[in-house]
Amino acid sequence: MEYWRQCALWLISCKVLPPNHRVTGDSAQVFDLAQTLRDGVLLCQLLNNLKPHTINLKEINLRPQMSQFLCLKNIRTFLYSCCEVFGMKKTDLFEAFDLFD
């Protein structure tokens, strides 16, 4: 199974995506998963599901409407929390713009 499909299933098991999300369809592609994560909202919700109160949901914009500024702010909040709360190295993570773009 492709890694991105494994990731999608993991996001479902973490209750970030619903079981019938479009990324589970036979015709789904990695692009569909990237588009789903692009605004950073689900990534922030993922961290809160893994460890409650990791991110104050008031700090993220739940409806960024694909505004580059708001999406990048959400993604940066996710990346910052990965380092500060989960102890990940910045060098092991992606750049915010890489996901948005």
C-alpha atoms as a printed R data frame, in Angstrom:
    type eleno elety resid chain resno       x      y      z
1   ATOM     1    CA   MET     A     1   0.000  0.000  0.000
2   ATOM     2    CA   GLU     A     2   1.288  3.442 -0.874
3   ATOM     3    CA   TYR     A     3   2.527  5.574  2.027
4   ATOM     4    CA   TRP     A     4   0.031  8.347  1.417
5   ATOM     5    CA   ARG     A     5  -2.825  5.842  1.613
6   ATOM     6    CA   GLN     A     6  -1.406  4.516  4.878
7   ATOM     7    CA   CYS     A     7  -1.281  8.102  6.119
8   ATOM     8    CA   ALA     A     8  -4.920  8.651  5.159
9   ATOM     9    CA   LEU     A     9  -5.965  5.504  7.034
10  ATOM    10    CA   TRP     A    10  -3.973  6.632 10.063
11  ATOM    11    CA   LEU     A    11  -5.691 10.028  9.983
12  ATOM    12    CA   ILE     A    12  -9.016  8.178  9.967
13  ATOM    13    CA   SER     A    13  -7.953  6.025 12.926
14  ATOM    14    CA   CYS     A    14  -6.936  9.230 14.752
15  ATOM    15    CA   LYS     A    15 -10.444 10.571 14.075
16  ATOM    16    CA   VAL     A    16  -9.199 13.490 12.006
17  ATOM    17    CA   LEU     A    17 -10.820 12.292  8.787
18  ATOM    18    CA   PRO     A    18 -14.186 10.536  8.486
19  ATOM    19    CA   PRO     A    19 -14.036  6.904  7.274
20  ATOM    20    CA   ASN     A    20 -15.796  7.789  4.019
21  ATOM    21    CA   HIS     A    21 -13.517 10.720  3.127
22  ATOM    22    CA   ARG     A    22 -12.714 11.102 -0.574
23  ATOM    23    CA   VAL     A    23  -9.055 10.140  0.005
24  ATOM    24    CA   THR     A    24 -10.206  6.569  0.671
25  ATOM    25    CA   GLY     A    25 -11.764  6.196 -2.774
26  ATOM    26    CA   ASP     A    26 -10.238  3.925 -5.401
27  ATOM    27    CA   SER     A    27  -9.635  6.869 -7.717
28  ATOM    28    CA   ALA     A    28  -8.065  9.042 -4.996
29  ATOM    29    CA   GLN     A    29  -4.528 10.291 -5.504
30  ATOM    30    CA   VAL     A    30  -1.864 11.756 -3.261
31  ATOM    31    CA   PHE     A    31  -2.940 15.189 -4.514
32  ATOM    32    CA   ASP     A    32  -6.315 14.682 -2.792
33  ATOM    33    CA   LEU     A    33  -4.634 14.105  0.563
34  ATOM    34    CA   ALA     A    34  -2.347 17.101  0.066
35  ATOM    35    CA   GLN     A    35  -5.357 19.297 -0.737
36  ATOM    36    CA   THR     A    36  -7.124 18.032  2.374
37  ATOM    37    CA   LEU     A    37  -4.183 18.980  4.602
38  ATOM    38    CA   ARG     A    38  -3.232 22.160  2.750
39  ATOM    39    CA   ASP     A    39  -4.920 24.662  5.069
40  ATOM    40    CA   GLY     A    40  -3.314 23.206  8.216
41  ATOM    41    CA   VAL     A    41  -6.595 22.837 10.115
42  ATOM    42    CA   LEU     A    42  -6.637 19.030 10.180
43  ATOM    43    CA   LEU     A    43  -2.961 18.924 11.113
44  ATOM    44    CA   CYS     A    44  -3.646 21.093 14.162
45  ATOM    45    CA   GLN     A    45  -6.660 18.974 15.062
46  ATOM    46    CA   LEU     A    46  -4.496 15.866 14.729
47  ATOM    47    CA   LEU     A    47  -2.060 17.128 17.351
48  ATOM    48    CA   ASN     A    48  -4.939 17.880 19.699
49  ATOM    49    CA   ASN     A    49  -6.316 14.380 19.153
50  ATOM    50    CA   LEU     A    50  -2.915 12.876 19.919
51  ATOM    51    CA   LYS     A    51  -2.370 15.100 22.954
52  ATOM    52    CA   PRO     A    52  -5.328 17.236 24.080
53  ATOM    53    CA   HIS     A    53  -4.770 20.989 24.415
54  ATOM    54    CA   THR     A    54  -1.539 20.909 22.408
55  ATOM    55    CA   ILE     A    55  -2.825 23.778 20.291
56  ATOM    56    CA   ASN     A    56  -5.270 26.382 21.458
57  ATOM    57    CA   LEU     A    57  -7.888 26.236 18.729
58  ATOM    58    CA   LYS     A    58  -8.377 29.973 19.136
59  ATOM    59    CA   GLU     A    59  -4.869 30.353 17.683
60  ATOM    60    CA   ILE     A    60  -5.787 28.733 14.387
61  ATOM    61    CA   ASN     A    61  -8.231 29.824 11.755
62  ATOM    62    CA   LEU     A    62 -10.726 26.991 11.274
63  ATOM    63    CA   ARG     A    63 -12.001 28.467  8.001
64  ATOM    64    CA   PRO     A    64  -9.012 29.996  6.231
65  ATOM    65    CA   GLN     A    65 -10.818 29.907  2.842
66  ATOM    66    CA   MET     A    66  -7.448 29.112  1.262
67  ATOM    67    CA   SER     A    67  -6.033 32.496  2.226
68  ATOM    68    CA   GLN     A    68  -2.305 31.937  1.884
69  ATOM    69    CA   PHE     A    69  -1.557 33.969  5.018
70  ATOM    70    CA   LEU     A    70  -4.063 32.094  7.215
71  ATOM    71    CA   CYS     A    71  -3.190 28.656  5.850
72  ATOM    72    CA   LEU     A    72   0.527 29.232  6.371
73  ATOM    73    CA   LYS     A    73  -0.147 30.507  9.895
74  ATOM    74    CA   ASN     A    74  -2.021 27.278 10.693
75  ATOM    75    CA   ILE     A    75   0.732 25.115  9.208
76  ATOM    76    CA   ARG     A    76   3.422 27.020 11.117
77  ATOM    77    CA   THR     A    77   1.444 26.547 14.338
78  ATOM    78    CA   PHE     A    78   1.384 22.808 13.620
79  ATOM    79    CA   LEU     A    79   5.126 22.694 12.890
80  ATOM    80    CA   TYR     A    80   5.972 24.746 15.993
81  ATOM    81    CA   SER     A    81   3.927 22.391 18.182
82  ATOM    82    CA   CYS     A    82   5.593 19.350 16.617
83  ATOM    83    CA   CYS     A    83   8.922 20.709 17.847
84  ATOM    84    CA   GLU     A    84   7.905 22.240 21.169
85  ATOM    85    CA   VAL     A    85   5.410 19.648 22.408
86  ATOM    86    CA   PHE     A    86   6.384 16.457 20.607
87  ATOM    87    CA   GLY     A    87  10.157 17.031 20.570
88  ATOM    88    CA   MET     A    88  10.597 16.678 16.832
89  ATOM    89    CA   LYS     A    89  13.570 18.266 15.120
90  ATOM    90    CA   LYS     A    90  12.864 21.087 12.719
91  ATOM    91    CA   THR     A    91  15.172 19.406 10.206
92  ATOM    92    CA   ASP     A    92  12.861 16.358 10.186
93  ATOM    93    CA   LEU     A    93   9.842 18.463  9.229
94  ATOM    94    CA   PHE     A    94   8.749 20.160  6.043
95  ATOM    95    CA   GLU     A    95   8.576 23.876  5.345
96  ATOM    96    CA   ALA     A    96   5.124 25.425  5.660
97  ATOM    97    CA   PHE     A    97   5.109 26.702  2.098
98  ATOM    98    CA   ASP     A    98   5.965 23.244  0.731
99  ATOM    99    CA   LEU     A    99   2.598 21.935  1.894
100 ATOM   100    CA   PHE     A   100   0.619 25.002  0.896
101 ATOM   101    CA   ASP     A   101   2.203 25.203 -2.552
